[in-house]
Amino acid sequence: MYAPALEFAKLAHHGQKRLSGEPFVNHPMAVAKTLQTWHLDETTVVAGLLHDTVEDGGATRQDLVKEFGEEVTQLVDGVTKITNIRL
């Protein structure tokens, strides 16, 4: 499931750059790599790879459900909600 998620993330972030000028997709790739080193399950790693595709990319929640299922989508939703918390 990693390869389809990587391609999806690349498409969702096509043309986007980070402030450093590097491709935006480098960030979610780094997140997924970190989750892998922590030996987390495939669903969590895929959600890490996709975590910005809706909030910052060109994907919709429905796109995620269709391509990766409800469980991955709920994890992505959860990360998005956490980033919206202001202390």
Jmol script that loads the backbone (N, CA, C; Angstrom):
load data "model"
ATOM      1  N   MET A   1       0.828  -1.205   0.000  1.00  0.00           N
ATOM      2  CA  MET A   1       0.000   0.000   0.000  1.00  0.00           C
ATOM      3  C   MET A   1       0.870   1.266   0.000  1.00  0.00           C
ATOM      4  N   TYR A   2       2.155   1.145   0.295  1.00  0.00           N
ATOM      5  CA  TYR A   2       3.009   2.330   0.349  1.00  0.00           C
ATOM      6  C   TYR A   2       3.143   3.013  -1.006  1.00  0.00           C
ATOM      7  N   ALA A   3       3.373   2.253  -2.063  1.00  0.00           N
ATOM      8  CA  ALA A   3       3.585   2.850  -3.390  1.00  0.00           C
ATOM      9  C   ALA A   3       2.363   3.642  -3.856  1.00  0.00           C
ATOM     10  N   PRO A   4       1.154   3.091  -3.760  1.00  0.00           N
ATOM     11  CA  PRO A   4      -0.010   3.904  -4.163  1.00  0.00           C
ATOM     12  C   PRO A   4      -0.176   5.158  -3.310  1.00  0.00           C
ATOM     13  N   ALA A   5       0.119   5.059  -2.018  1.00  0.00           N
ATOM     14  CA  ALA A   5       0.001   6.232  -1.138  1.00  0.00           C
ATOM     15  C   ALA A   5       1.035   7.287  -1.500  1.00  0.00           C
ATOM     16  N   LEU A   6       2.238   6.856  -1.837  1.00  0.00           N
ATOM     17  CA  LEU A   6       3.276   7.805  -2.240  1.00  0.00           C
ATOM     18  C   LEU A   6       2.879   8.509  -3.532  1.00  0.00           C
ATOM     19  N   GLU A   7       2.379   7.770  -4.491  1.00  0.00           N
ATOM     20  CA  GLU A   7       1.946   8.379  -5.756  1.00  0.00           C
ATOM     21  C   GLU A   7       0.784   9.346  -5.531  1.00  0.00           C
ATOM     22  N   PHE A   8      -0.142   8.969  -4.659  1.00  0.00           N
ATOM     23  CA  PHE A   8      -1.278   9.830  -4.328  1.00  0.00           C
ATOM     24  C   PHE A   8      -0.785  11.125  -3.694  1.00  0.00           C
ATOM     25  N   ALA A   9       0.154  11.005  -2.743  1.00  0.00           N
ATOM     26  CA  ALA A   9       0.702  12.192  -2.070  1.00  0.00           C
ATOM     27  C   ALA A   9       1.434  13.085  -3.065  1.00  0.00           C
ATOM     28  N   LYS A  10       2.221  12.488  -3.948  1.00  0.00           N
ATOM     29  CA  LYS A  10       2.933  13.278  -4.964  1.00  0.00           C
ATOM     30  C   LYS A  10       1.948  14.046  -5.843  1.00  0.00           C
ATOM     31  N   LEU A  11       0.875  13.389  -6.249  1.00  0.00           N
ATOM     32  CA  LEU A  11      -0.131  14.048  -7.088  1.00  0.00           C
ATOM     33  C   LEU A  11      -0.849  15.149  -6.311  1.00  0.00           C
ATOM     34  N   ALA A  12      -1.227  14.872  -5.075  1.00  0.00           N
ATOM     35  CA  ALA A  12      -1.948  15.862  -4.259  1.00  0.00           C
ATOM     36  C   ALA A  12      -1.106  17.099  -3.985  1.00  0.00           C
ATOM     37  N   HIS A  13       0.209  16.925  -3.927  1.00  0.00           N
ATOM     38  CA  HIS A  13       1.106  18.041  -3.616  1.00  0.00           C
ATOM     39  C   HIS A  13       1.885  18.522  -4.846  1.00  0.00           C
ATOM     40  N   HIS A  14       1.441  18.117  -6.019  1.00  0.00           N
ATOM     41  CA  HIS A  14       2.140  18.474  -7.262  1.00  0.00           C
ATOM     42  C   HIS A  14       2.343  19.992  -7.364  1.00  0.00           C
ATOM     43  N   GLY A  15       3.580  20.380  -7.575  1.00  0.00           N
ATOM     44  CA  GLY A  15       3.899  21.795  -7.749  1.00  0.00           C
ATOM     45  C   GLY A  15       4.057  22.583  -6.463  1.00  0.00           C
ATOM     46  N   GLN A  16       3.749  21.985  -5.322  1.00  0.00           N
ATOM     47  CA  GLN A  16       3.878  22.694  -4.055  1.00  0.00           C
ATOM     48  C   GLN A  16       5.314  22.634  -3.564  1.00  0.00           C
ATOM     49  N   LYS A  17       5.760  23.724  -2.975  1.00  0.00           N
ATOM     50  CA  LYS A  17       7.107  23.804  -2.408  1.00  0.00           C
ATOM     51  C   LYS A  17       7.006  24.216  -0.946  1.00  0.00           C
ATOM     52  N   ARG A  18       7.970  23.764  -0.161  1.00  0.00           N
ATOM     53  CA  ARG A  18       8.090  24.209   1.218  1.00  0.00           C
ATOM     54  C   ARG A  18       8.795  25.557   1.216  1.00  0.00           C
ATOM     55  N   LEU A  19       8.830  26.243   2.331  1.00  0.00           N
ATOM     56  CA  LEU A  19       9.501  27.538   2.403  1.00  0.00           C
ATOM     57  C   LEU A  19      10.976  27.430   2.008  1.00  0.00           C
ATOM     58  N   SER A  20      11.556  26.262   2.253  1.00  0.00           N
ATOM     59  CA  SER A  20      12.951  26.035   1.898  1.00  0.00           C
ATOM     60  C   SER A  20      13.162  25.902   0.393  1.00  0.00           C
ATOM     61  N   GLY A  21      12.065  25.720  -0.336  1.00  0.00           N
ATOM     62  CA  GLY A  21      12.145  25.522  -1.781  1.00  0.00           C
ATOM     63  C   GLY A  21      12.104  24.061  -2.192  1.00  0.00           C
ATOM     64  N   GLU A  22      12.222  23.152  -1.224  1.00  0.00           N
ATOM     65  CA  GLU A  22      12.170  21.733  -1.558  1.00  0.00           C
ATOM     66  C   GLU A  22      10.728  21.313  -1.838  1.00  0.00           C
ATOM     67  N   PRO A  23      10.526  20.209  -2.567  1.00  0.00           N
ATOM     68  CA  PRO A  23       9.160  19.736  -2.840  1.00  0.00           C
ATOM     69  C   PRO A  23       8.403  19.470  -1.534  1.00  0.00           C
ATOM     70  N   PHE A  24       7.149  19.875  -1.494  1.00  0.00           N
ATOM     71  CA  PHE A  24       6.331  19.700  -0.293  1.00  0.00           C
ATOM     72  C   PHE A  24       6.251  18.239   0.114  1.00  0.00           C
ATOM     73  N   VAL A  25       6.193  17.352  -0.857  1.00  0.00           N
ATOM     74  CA  VAL A  25       6.003  15.927  -0.566  1.00  0.00           C
ATOM     75  C   VAL A  25       7.159  15.347   0.249  1.00  0.00           C
ATOM     76  N   ASN A  26       8.299  16.030   0.313  1.00  0.00           N
ATOM     77  CA  ASN A  26       9.406  15.547   1.135  1.00  0.00           C
ATOM     78  C   ASN A  26       9.021  15.452   2.611  1.00  0.00           C
ATOM     79  N   HIS A  27       8.176  16.383   3.082  1.00  0.00           N
ATOM     80  CA  HIS A  27       7.752  16.358   4.492  1.00  0.00           C
ATOM     81  C   HIS A  27       6.941  15.104   4.813  1.00  0.00           C
ATOM     82  N   PRO A  28       5.845  14.810   4.087  1.00  0.00           N
ATOM     83  CA  PRO A  28       5.103  13.593   4.430  1.00  0.00           C
ATOM     84  C   PRO A  28       5.932  12.315   4.229  1.00  0.00           C
ATOM     85  N   MET A  29       6.874  12.340   3.292  1.00  0.00           N
ATOM     86  CA  MET A  29       7.753  11.181   3.124  1.00  0.00           C
ATOM     87  C   MET A  29       8.625  10.994   4.369  1.00  0.00           C
ATOM     88  N   ALA A  30       9.109  12.087   4.939  1.00  0.00           N
ATOM     89  CA  ALA A  30       9.912  12.013   6.161  1.00  0.00           C
ATOM     90  C   ALA A  30       9.069  11.533   7.342  1.00  0.00           C
ATOM     91  N   VAL A  31       7.830  11.994   7.411  1.00  0.00           N
ATOM     92  CA  VAL A  31       6.924  11.545   8.477  1.00  0.00           C
ATOM     93  C   VAL A  31       6.716  10.036   8.376  1.00  0.00           C
ATOM     94  N   ALA A  32       6.439   9.544   7.173  1.00  0.00           N
ATOM     95  CA  ALA A  32       6.214   8.110   6.977  1.00  0.00           C
ATOM     96  C   ALA A  32       7.466   7.308   7.350  1.00  0.00           C
ATOM     97  N   LYS A  33       8.625   7.815   6.986  1.00  0.00           N
ATOM     98  CA  LYS A  33       9.879   7.122   7.319  1.00  0.00           C
ATOM     99  C   LYS A  33      10.061   7.048   8.837  1.00  0.00           C
ATOM    100  N   THR A  34       9.760   8.128   9.532  1.00  0.00           N
ATOM    101  CA  THR A  34       9.852   8.129  10.997  1.00  0.00           C
ATOM    102  C   THR A  34       8.897   7.102  11.596  1.00  0.00           C
ATOM    103  N   LEU A  35       7.672   7.064  11.101  1.00  0.00           N
ATOM    104  CA  LEU A  35       6.691   6.096  11.610  1.00  0.00           C
ATOM    105  C   LEU A  35       7.157   4.667  11.361  1.00  0.00           C
ATOM    106  N   GLN A  36       7.809   4.430  10.216  1.00  0.00           N
ATOM    107  CA  GLN A  36       8.356   3.099   9.939  1.00  0.00           C
ATOM    108  C   GLN A  36       9.458   2.740  10.931  1.00  0.00           C
ATOM    109  N   THR A  37      10.323   3.700  11.234  1.00  0.00           N
ATOM    110  CA  THR A  37      11.419   3.404  12.175  1.00  0.00           C
ATOM    111  C   THR A  37      10.889   3.123  13.571  1.00  0.00           C
ATOM    112  N   TRP A  38       9.713   3.617  13.860  1.00  0.00           N
ATOM    113  CA  TRP A  38       9.058   3.323  15.140  1.00  0.00           C
ATOM    114  C   TRP A  38       8.299   1.996  15.088  1.00  0.00           C
ATOM    115  N   HIS A  39       8.375   1.304  13.958  1.00  0.00           N
ATOM    116  CA  HIS A  39       7.750  -0.009  13.755  1.00  0.00           C
ATOM    117  C   HIS A  39       6.222   0.032  13.888  1.00  0.00           C
ATOM    118  N   LEU A  40       5.639   1.134  13.436  1.00  0.00           N
ATOM    119  CA  LEU A  40       4.178   1.234  13.457  1.00  0.00           C
ATOM    120  C   LEU A  40       3.586   0.479  12.284  1.00  0.00           C
ATOM    121  N   ASP A  41       2.313   0.179  12.368  1.00  0.00           N
ATOM    122  CA  ASP A  41       1.651  -0.636  11.359  1.00  0.00           C
ATOM    123  C   ASP A  41       1.517   0.124  10.028  1.00  0.00           C
ATOM    124  N   GLU A  42       1.245  -0.642   8.977  1.00  0.00           N
ATOM    125  CA  GLU A  42       1.160  -0.083   7.630  1.00  0.00           C
ATOM    126  C   GLU A  42       0.092   1.001   7.516  1.00  0.00           C
ATOM    127  N   THR A  43      -1.037   0.816   8.145  1.00  0.00           N
ATOM    128  CA  THR A  43      -2.114   1.802   8.091  1.00  0.00           C
ATOM    129  C   THR A  43      -1.648   3.138   8.646  1.00  0.00           C
ATOM    130  N   THR A  44      -0.934   3.113   9.746  1.00  0.00           N
ATOM    131  CA  THR A  44      -0.435   4.345  10.359  1.00  0.00           C
ATOM    132  C   THR A  44       0.613   5.010   9.481  1.00  0.00           C
ATOM    133  N   VAL A  45       1.504   4.228   8.901  1.00  0.00           N
ATOM    134  CA  VAL A  45       2.540   4.777   8.024  1.00  0.00           C
ATOM    135  C   VAL A  45       1.901   5.413   6.792  1.00  0.00           C
ATOM    136  N   VAL A  46       0.910   4.749   6.210  1.00  0.00           N
ATOM    137  CA  VAL A  46       0.209   5.295   5.053  1.00  0.00           C
ATOM    138  C   VAL A  46      -0.500   6.597   5.438  1.00  0.00           C
ATOM    139  N   ALA A  47      -1.140   6.631   6.585  1.00  0.00           N
ATOM    140  CA  ALA A  47      -1.801   7.863   7.043  1.00  0.00           C
ATOM    141  C   ALA A  47      -0.783   8.978   7.230  1.00  0.00           C
ATOM    142  N   GLY A  48       0.396   8.650   7.718  1.00  0.00           N
ATOM    143  CA  GLY A  48       1.451   9.653   7.845  1.00  0.00           C
ATOM    144  C   GLY A  48       1.858  10.214   6.498  1.00  0.00           C
ATOM    145  N   LEU A  49       1.936   9.360   5.519  1.00  0.00           N
ATOM    146  CA  LEU A  49       2.291   9.786   4.169  1.00  0.00           C
ATOM    147  C   LEU A  49       1.213  10.677   3.564  1.00  0.00           C
ATOM    148  N   LEU A  50      -0.017  10.430   3.943  1.00  0.00           N
ATOM    149  CA  LEU A  50      -1.154  11.156   3.367  1.00  0.00           C
ATOM    150  C   LEU A  50      -1.656  12.300   4.246  1.00  0.00           C
ATOM    151  N   HIS A  51      -1.008  12.551   5.382  1.00  0.00           N
ATOM    152  CA  HIS A  51      -1.588  13.431   6.392  1.00  0.00           C
ATOM    153  C   HIS A  51      -1.822  14.871   5.940  1.00  0.00           C
ATOM    154  N   ASP A  52      -1.129  15.354   4.941  1.00  0.00           N
ATOM    155  CA  ASP A  52      -1.347  16.729   4.465  1.00  0.00           C
ATOM    156  C   ASP A  52      -2.096  16.807   3.137  1.00  0.00           C
ATOM    157  N   THR A  53      -2.501  15.680   2.588  1.00  0.00           N
ATOM    158  CA  THR A  53      -3.090  15.697   1.250  1.00  0.00           C
ATOM    159  C   THR A  53      -4.420  16.442   1.178  1.00  0.00           C
ATOM    160  N   VAL A  54      -5.187  16.422   2.255  1.00  0.00           N
ATOM    161  CA  VAL A  54      -6.467  17.136   2.276  1.00  0.00           C
ATOM    162  C   VAL A  54      -6.269  18.561   2.778  1.00  0.00           C
ATOM    163  N   GLU A  55      -5.573  18.701   3.895  1.00  0.00           N
ATOM    164  CA  GLU A  55      -5.397  20.011   4.522  1.00  0.00           C
ATOM    165  C   GLU A  55      -4.559  20.960   3.660  1.00  0.00           C
ATOM    166  N   ASP A  56      -3.488  20.459   3.063  1.00  0.00           N
ATOM    167  CA  ASP A  56      -2.571  21.312   2.306  1.00  0.00           C
ATOM    168  C   ASP A  56      -2.464  20.951   0.832  1.00  0.00           C
ATOM    169  N   GLY A  57      -3.030  19.834   0.440  1.00  0.00           N
ATOM    170  CA  GLY A  57      -2.917  19.373  -0.945  1.00  0.00           C
ATOM    171  C   GLY A  57      -4.228  19.493  -1.697  1.00  0.00           C
ATOM    172  N   GLY A  58      -4.280  18.834  -2.825  1.00  0.00           N
ATOM    173  CA  GLY A  58      -5.447  18.935  -3.692  1.00  0.00           C
ATOM    174  C   GLY A  58      -6.436  17.796  -3.563  1.00  0.00           C
ATOM    175  N   ALA A  59      -6.341  17.016  -2.500  1.00  0.00           N
ATOM    176  CA  ALA A  59      -7.236  15.871  -2.334  1.00  0.00           C
ATOM    177  C   ALA A  59      -8.425  16.223  -1.438  1.00  0.00           C
ATOM    178  N   THR A  60      -9.454  15.412  -1.539  1.00  0.00           N
ATOM    179  CA  THR A  60     -10.613  15.546  -0.655  1.00  0.00           C
ATOM    180  C   THR A  60     -10.680  14.335   0.262  1.00  0.00           C
ATOM    181  N   ARG A  61     -11.464  14.474   1.302  1.00  0.00           N
ATOM    182  CA  ARG A  61     -11.674  13.342   2.215  1.00  0.00           C
ATOM    183  C   ARG A  61     -12.253  12.160   1.442  1.00  0.00           C
ATOM    184  N   GLN A  62     -13.166  12.438   0.533  1.00  0.00           N
ATOM    185  CA  GLN A  62     -13.790  11.380  -0.263  1.00  0.00           C
ATOM    186  C   GLN A  62     -12.749  10.655  -1.125  1.00  0.00           C
ATOM    187  N   ASP A  63     -11.767  11.392  -1.641  1.00  0.00           N
ATOM    188  CA  ASP A  63     -10.686  10.761  -2.407  1.00  0.00           C
ATOM    189  C   ASP A  63      -9.940   9.751  -1.541  1.00  0.00           C
ATOM    190  N   LEU A  64      -9.648  10.144  -0.309  1.00  0.00           N
ATOM    191  CA  LEU A  64      -8.929   9.242   0.601  1.00  0.00           C
ATOM    192  C   LEU A  64      -9.747   8.000   0.913  1.00  0.00           C
ATOM    193  N   VAL A  65     -11.033   8.179   1.195  1.00  0.00           N
ATOM    194  CA  VAL A  65     -11.898   7.029   1.504  1.00  0.00           C
ATOM    195  C   VAL A  65     -11.904   6.071   0.321  1.00  0.00           C
ATOM    196  N   LYS A  66     -12.062   6.607  -0.859  1.00  0.00           N
ATOM    197  CA  LYS A  66     -12.142   5.773  -2.064  1.00  0.00           C
ATOM    198  C   LYS A  66     -10.847   4.997  -2.295  1.00  0.00           C
ATOM    199  N   GLU A  67      -9.714   5.643  -2.121  1.00  0.00           N
ATOM    200  CA  GLU A  67      -8.433   5.028  -2.438  1.00  0.00           C
ATOM    201  C   GLU A  67      -7.840   4.204  -1.298  1.00  0.00           C
ATOM    202  N   PHE A  68      -8.083   4.604  -0.042  1.00  0.00           N
ATOM    203  CA  PHE A  68      -7.375   3.982   1.076  1.00  0.00           C
ATOM    204  C   PHE A  68      -8.276   3.505   2.209  1.00  0.00           C
ATOM    205  N   GLY A  69      -9.560   3.782   2.128  1.00  0.00           N
ATOM    206  CA  GLY A  69     -10.488   3.278   3.129  1.00  0.00           C
ATOM    207  C   GLY A  69     -10.717   4.242   4.284  1.00  0.00           C
ATOM    208  N   GLU A  70     -11.711   3.890   5.069  1.00  0.00           N
ATOM    209  CA  GLU A  70     -12.147   4.741   6.165  1.00  0.00           C
ATOM    210  C   GLU A  70     -11.126   4.819   7.300  1.00  0.00           C
ATOM    211  N   GLU A  71     -10.430   3.715   7.596  1.00  0.00           N
ATOM    212  CA  GLU A  71      -9.490   3.721   8.714  1.00  0.00           C
ATOM    213  C   GLU A  71      -8.346   4.712   8.475  1.00  0.00           C
ATOM    214  N   VAL A  72      -7.735   4.659   7.303  1.00  0.00           N
ATOM    215  CA  VAL A  72      -6.664   5.612   6.967  1.00  0.00           C
ATOM    216  C   VAL A  72      -7.219   7.030   7.003  1.00  0.00           C
ATOM    217  N   THR A  73      -8.389   7.229   6.439  1.00  0.00           N
ATOM    218  CA  THR A  73      -8.993   8.555   6.382  1.00  0.00           C
ATOM    219  C   THR A  73      -9.259   9.103   7.774  1.00  0.00           C
ATOM    220  N   GLN A  74      -9.724   8.265   8.693  1.00  0.00           N
ATOM    221  CA  GLN A  74      -9.962   8.718  10.070  1.00  0.00           C
ATOM    222  C   GLN A  74      -8.661   9.130  10.747  1.00  0.00           C
ATOM    223  N   LEU A  75      -7.586   8.419  10.487  1.00  0.00           N
ATOM    224  CA  LEU A  75      -6.294   8.808  11.053  1.00  0.00           C
ATOM    225  C   LEU A  75      -5.845  10.158  10.496  1.00  0.00           C
ATOM    226  N   VAL A  76      -6.013  10.348   9.190  1.00  0.00           N
ATOM    227  CA  VAL A  76      -5.670  11.640   8.574  1.00  0.00           C
ATOM    228  C   VAL A  76      -6.531  12.748   9.174  1.00  0.00           C
ATOM    229  N   ASP A  77      -7.831  12.495   9.334  1.00  0.00           N
ATOM    230  CA  ASP A  77      -8.727  13.474   9.965  1.00  0.00           C
ATOM    231  C   ASP A  77      -8.241  13.827  11.372  1.00  0.00           C
ATOM    232  N   GLY A  78      -7.828  12.819  12.125  1.00  0.00           N
ATOM    233  CA  GLY A  78      -7.374  13.042  13.495  1.00  0.00           C
ATOM    234  C   GLY A  78      -6.146  13.927  13.555  1.00  0.00           C
ATOM    235  N   VAL A  79      -5.201  13.699  12.663  1.00  0.00           N
ATOM    236  CA  VAL A  79      -4.003  14.535  12.627  1.00  0.00           C
ATOM    237  C   VAL A  79      -4.375  15.966  12.269  1.00  0.00           C
ATOM    238  N   THR A  80      -5.285  16.127  11.331  1.00  0.00           N
ATOM    239  CA  THR A  80      -5.723  17.459  10.918  1.00  0.00           C
ATOM    240  C   THR A  80      -6.382  18.185  12.086  1.00  0.00           C
ATOM    241  N   LYS A  81      -7.202  17.480  12.842  1.00  0.00           N
ATOM    242  CA  LYS A  81      -7.884  18.105  13.982  1.00  0.00           C
ATOM    243  C   LYS A  81      -6.885  18.502  15.067  1.00  0.00           C
ATOM    244  N   ILE A  82      -5.862  17.698  15.276  1.00  0.00           N
ATOM    245  CA  ILE A  82      -4.850  18.011  16.282  1.00  0.00           C
ATOM    246  C   ILE A  82      -4.123  19.299  15.908  1.00  0.00           C
ATOM    247  N   THR A  83      -3.811  19.458  14.630  1.00  0.00           N
ATOM    248  CA  THR A  83      -3.087  20.662  14.203  1.00  0.00           C
ATOM    249  C   THR A  83      -3.943  21.911  14.323  1.00  0.00           C
ATOM    250  N   ASN A  84      -5.248  21.759  14.421  1.00  0.00           N
ATOM    251  CA  ASN A  84      -6.134  22.910  14.565  1.00  0.00           C
ATOM    252  C   ASN A  84      -6.330  23.340  16.015  1.00  0.00           C
ATOM    253  N   ILE A  85      -5.794  22.570  16.958  1.00  0.00           N
ATOM    254  CA  ILE A  85      -5.898  22.920  18.381  1.00  0.00           C
ATOM    255  C   ILE A  85      -4.913  24.026  18.692  1.00  0.00           C
ATOM    256  N   ARG A  86      -5.400  25.080  19.295  1.00  0.00           N
ATOM    257  CA  ARG A  86      -4.556  26.207  19.687  1.00  0.00           C
ATOM    258  C   ARG A  86      -4.576  26.322  21.206  1.00  0.00           C
ATOM    259  N   LEU A  87      -3.403  26.387  21.786  1.00  0.00           N
ATOM    260  CA  LEU A  87      -3.329  26.507  23.257  1.00  0.00           C
ATOM    261  C   LEU A  87      -3.210  27.955  23.676  1.00  0.00           C
TER     262      LEU A  87
END
end "model"
wireframe off; spacefill off
backbone 0.3
color backbone group
